[in-house]
Amino acid sequence: MQGLEQAIQLMNSGKSDQAIERLRTELSRANDEEKFTIAEMFLQWGMTDDAEEILHELNQRFPGEHEITLLLAEIYVDQEKDELAIDLLNKVPEDDDEYLSALVQLADLYQAQGLFEVAEQKLLAAKNISPAEPVLDFALGELAFSTGEYQKCIPYYEKAMRRNQQMGETEIPLRLAEAYAILGDFQQSLDYFQATDDYTPDVLFRYGFTAYQANRIDIAMRVWKKLIEEDPFYQSAYPLLAEAQESEGLIQEAYETAHKGLKKDEFNKDLFVQAGKLAFRIENKQEGYQLIRQAISLDPGDKEAAIFLVERLKEDGDFEAIKDLLEHLIEMKEEEPLYKWELARANNELEYFKEALNDYQEAYNAFKDDSDFLKEYGYFLVEEARVNDAHQVLSKYLEIDPTDEEVQEFMSRLETNDD
């Protein structure tokens, strides 16, 4: 074994070529036990082909030594030769010490192939052999989680967690937190998020979202603030934190959060809309207008942003700006009938009656069953002395709302005047 120790020392000294050469020299005079050790070392050093050659030879000579079988199967899995690995592992007999390990490996392989029922059978067989083994409970939990059986995975995870909170690189409380969240039990999910120490940015994001869903806005805000402090470029957190702050009446803070988010993601149209709406709420109109216009420039198809801007401009009586905005969007082929209706209103206010009439006519087909539109359009037609057209439109309106006495009386006066 002295030669093997020398090879290890060479590798640890960074002399990898010399270490590998030394190991190959030792292989030529090694006994079977030493050959197995050399194969393990080759595997550790990433020399998979060399390890496979040694283990294949040993497996041929010692078919009953299933420690060799398992190691060779691992190599086949790494080489994506799953069928060869399955064939090897299925040769391990039930009375062998390695049978349990073989079942677990087989379960992993069948799961990777999408044969989930077969994988579960292998794990349950392993659990019959070793019912208290937490690794098996964890594996059954992982299998159920991966197939979307979240209710089923929970008892397995909880049993495994009694022995250990972590399996490999997986924090079991996080799996439970996600399972409960998906099932809608946000309070239980929140408890498990609080039980972990693995607060990566993604975990903090989901933790905050679960707290928000559980109506623990205080926790959600605290967690998302921590996330942004640790990772200022985690852009998904800004709009949610701003939304949470707004829901708590912290409008100025919400606006500042959205504004910070825009500095990290200057093409986030939704964040521009959110920041713009918040700017209006803190009575910073100019900033609000600028932000909403920026959102529309990024996405002219954003109807919500466009209509919000129209409503704010109406409040300020700036019908010229409404006209300019909507005509620009229509020129850009944004086919939204509501734009025509709003443009008709703006042109009417600006006393561009001919243009308003044309806009109302174009909007009619889309809103011919909308009582508000028909009433407004009918009154407009009367003002334009188009009484016959107004009569038809208002008659259609009364079919929808026959209880409107005001319009009934107006129609009666029209008929009397017409006579």
N, C-alpha and C positions, 0 to 999 in steps of 0.2 A: 504493500500500500504506500510505500515511501514515494514511489513515482507519481502516484495520484496526488499526494500532498504537495509535491513539487509543482505539478501542473496547476493546482489551485493557487499556490503562491505566485506563480507566473501570471496567471489571469488577474489576480488581485493587484499585481504590480503594473497592470496595463499592457503586459506582453502577451497579447491574445494569440498571435500566430505561433509563438514558441510554446504556449500552453497547449494549444490544440495538437501541435506536432508531438509534444511529449505524451499526450493522452493516446494518440494513435500508436506511438511506439510501445506504450504499456499494454495496449490492446492485443498486440501480437503475442505476448507471453502471459496474458492474464488468465486466471481460472474463471469458471462460470459465474461465481459470485462477484468477482471483480468486474467481469464484463457487464453485469447488470448495473453495477455502480457507475461504470464508465458511461453506459447508455443514459443513466439519469443525469450525469454531468453534461453530456452532450446536449440533452434536452434543455437544461438550465442555461446553457450557453447559446441556444438557438440553432444548434447543429442537428436539425430534425432528421435529415436523411441518414446521417451517421447513426443516430440513435435507433431509427427504424430498422436499419440493416442488422444491427446487433440483436435487437429484441425479436425480430422475425426469426433469426437463427435460433435463439434461445427458446422461442415459443414452439418451434418445430421439434426441438429436442426434449422439451419439458412441457408437454401440453397440459399437464395437471397443475402447473405452477401458475395460478391465475393472477398473481401479482404482476407477472409479465403480461398476461392477457390484458389487464386493465390499462397498463401503461401504453401498450401498443395501440389499444383502442383510442386512447387520448390523442395519440399521434394521428391516427386516421381521421379523427374528428377535426383536428387542426388543419389537415390537408383536404377537408371537405369530402372525405371518402366515407360518408355516413353508413352506407350499406355494408362496407367491410367491417366497420366498427360494430354494427348491430350483429352481424354474423358471429364475430368473436365473442361478444358479451353474452349472447344467447347460449354459448357453449359452457358457461360457468354453471355448475350444478348447484341445486338448492342446498346441499349439505356442505358446501364450501364456505370457508371463512370470508371469501371475497364476494359472495353472492349478493349481500346487501348493497355493496358498492356498485356491483354490476347493474342491479335494478335501478339505482339512482341515475347512473349514466345512461341506461336505456331510456328512462323517463325523459331525460333532457333531450335525447336524440329524437324520440317520437314527438315530443312537444315542438321541436324545431321543424319537424316535417309536417306539422299541423294535425298529427294523429293524437288529439287531446285525450280521447277516451282510453286509448292504449297507454298513453303516458300516465294517466290517473291510475289505471289498473296496476302498473308497475310500482307506483308509489304506495298504493294501498297494500300491495303484497309486501313491500319493504316495511311498512308500518306494522303489519302483523308480526313480523320478525322482531322489530324493535319499537314497540308502541310508545315509549317515552322519549324517543329521539327527536329533539326540537328541529333538527335540520329537515326531517321528513314533514313535520307540520308546516314548516316554512315553505318547503317545496310545493306542498299541496295548496298552500295559500297563494303562492306565486302562479301556479297553474290556473287556479280559479280566477285570479285577478286578470291574468292575460286573456282569458276567454270572456271577460265581462260578467262573470258570476260573482258580483261583489258581496251579496249576502252570504254566499257560500264560503268565500275566502276569509271572512272575518273571524270565525271561531278558530280556524287553523292559525292565523296570525297571532291571535290573542294567546293561544296555548304556547306557541313558540316563544312569544315575548316574555312569558313567565320565567323562562330560563335565560334569555339573552335578548337585549333590545336591538342588537345588530347582527345580521348574517352577511358575512362578506362585506360588501360596500353598501348594503341596503339597510336603512333604518326602518325597522318594523313599524314604529309609531307613525311614520310618514305614509306607509302603505295603508294603515288603518285609517289615518286621517283622510286620505284620498277616497278610500272605499266608502266611508260614512258620508263624505261630501257628495259623492255621486248619487248615493241613495237618498240624499236630501236631509240627512240628520246632521245639520251643521253644528249644533252645539256639541255633539259627541265628537265630531271631526275636529272642532276647535280644541277640545280637551287633549286630543292626541297630538295636534300641532304644538301645543304647549309642553308636551312631554319629550320633545326631541331637542337635541343640541345641534342638529345638522342644518343650520340656517344659511344655506346657499341662497343666492338671489332668487332662483326659481321657487325655492321653498318659501321664502319670505313673501313672494308675490301670491302664491296659493294660500298661504296662511292668512294674509290680509283679506283676500277675496272671501275665504270661508268666514272670517270674522264679520265681514260686511253682510254676507248672506244670513248670518246668525243674529243680525241687528246689533252686533257689538261694534258700533262705529268707532268708539274710542280706541279699541284694540286695532281695528283696521287702519286707522289714521296713524297710530304709533308705529305699526309694523311697516307700512308703506313709506313713512318718513325715514325709518331706519334703512329700508331698501335703497331709497334714493341717495341717502348719505353714503352708503357703501358702494353703490353702483349708479352714478348719476346718468349713465346712458341706458338704464333700464326703462325704455320709453313707455312701455305699457302701464307703468305705475302712475305716471303723472295725471292722465285723465281720470283714473279711478280715485286717486287721492283728492283731486279737486272736486269730484262729484261728492265724495264723502264729506269733505269740508263744507261744501255748499248745503248739503242736507242738514248739517248742524248749525246752519246760519252763519258760518265763518266765510262770508262772501269775499272779503278782502284777501284772506289767506288762500281761498280757492283760486282767485284771479292770479295771485302771485305764483301759485303752483303751476297753473296752466301756462303762464308766461315763461317760467323756468323750463317747462317741458318743450316749448317751442324753440328755445335756444339749443336744445339737444336734438330736435327733430323738426327742422324748418319746412318740411314738406308734409306735415301731418294735418291734413285738411280738417279732420274732426276736432283736433285740438284747437285749431284756429276758430272754429265755430264756437266751441266751448268757452274759450278765452274771450271771444267777442261778446257772447251773451253775458258773461260775468262782468265785462267792462261796462255794459249798459246798466247792470244792477248796481254798480258802484258809481253810477252817474258820470262815467267817462265816455261820453257819446262819441267823440271824435276817434278815440282808440277803438271803440266798439265797431264803428263803421269801417275803419281801416282793416280790422281783423276779419270781419265777415266778408268784405270784398276780396281779401286775400284768399280766403277759403274758396270763394266762387271762382277766382282766377285759377286756382289749383284744380278745381273740379266744377266746370260749368254745369254739370248734370246734377249738382246737389240742390234739389228742389227745396229741401228744408231750409238751407241757408238763404236761398234766394227769397223765399216767402217771408222768412224772419226779417230780412233786410227791408223788404217792401213794407211790412207792417210798421217797422220803426220809422221809415221815411214818411209813411202816412201820418204818424203821430206828429211829425215835424212839419207836415204840410208840404213836403218837398216832392211835388208830383212830377216835376221835370226830371228829377233824379230817378224816380220810378220808371218814367217813360224811357229814359236813356238805358237803364239797366235791362228792362224787359225786351226792348227792341234789340239790344246787343245779344241777349241770350237767344232770341228767336232767330236772329241772323246766323247764330252758330248752330242752327238746326236742333235746338232743344225743344222738342215737340211736347210741350206741356200745356194742355188746354187752359189751366188756371192762369197761366201767364197772359193769355188773350183776354180773359175776363178782367184781370187786374189792370191790363193795359187799357181796356175800354174805360174802366173807372178813372184812371189817370187822365186819359184824353178828355173825358167828360169834364173833369175838374178844371182842366186847362182850357176848356171851351173849344177843343178841336173836335167838333161834333161829328164831322164827316168820318174822321178816323175812328172815333169811338163807335159809331154805327157799324163800320166795317169789322171792328174787333168783336163787338157783341154778336154779329152775324156769324163770324167764324167760331166763336165759342159756343154757339147755340147747340150744335149737334151733341157736344160733350155734356151739356148741362140742361138738356131739354126736359129732364125729369127732376131737376133741382128747383125746389119751390123758391128759395132765396134768389136764385138767378132769374127765374121767370118773372117774379114780381119786380125786381130791379129793372130788368130789360123792358118789361111792359111799360113802366112809368117813363123810362127814357124815351121809348117810341112815341108816347103821348106828347112829351116835350118837343119832339121833332116833328110833330103834326102828322105822324104816320098812324092814324087812328085805327084803320082797318088791321094793320099788323099788330098794333097794341091789343086790340080786341081779341085776336087769335091767341096771342101769347098769354094774356091775362085769363082767358077762358081755360086754357090748359093749366094755368096755375090753380084756378078754382077747382079743377078736377082733382088736384092733389090735396088742396086745403080748402074744402067747401065751407069751412066755418069762419073764414076771414070776412067779417061783416064790412070792414073798411073797404076792401077791394070790391065786394059786391055792390056797395053803394057807389063807388067810383065808376064801376062798369055801367050801372044804371044811368048815371049822369052822362057818361059817354054816349049811350044809346039815345038818351033824350036829346042831347046836343046834335047827334047825328041826324035825328029826325027833323 
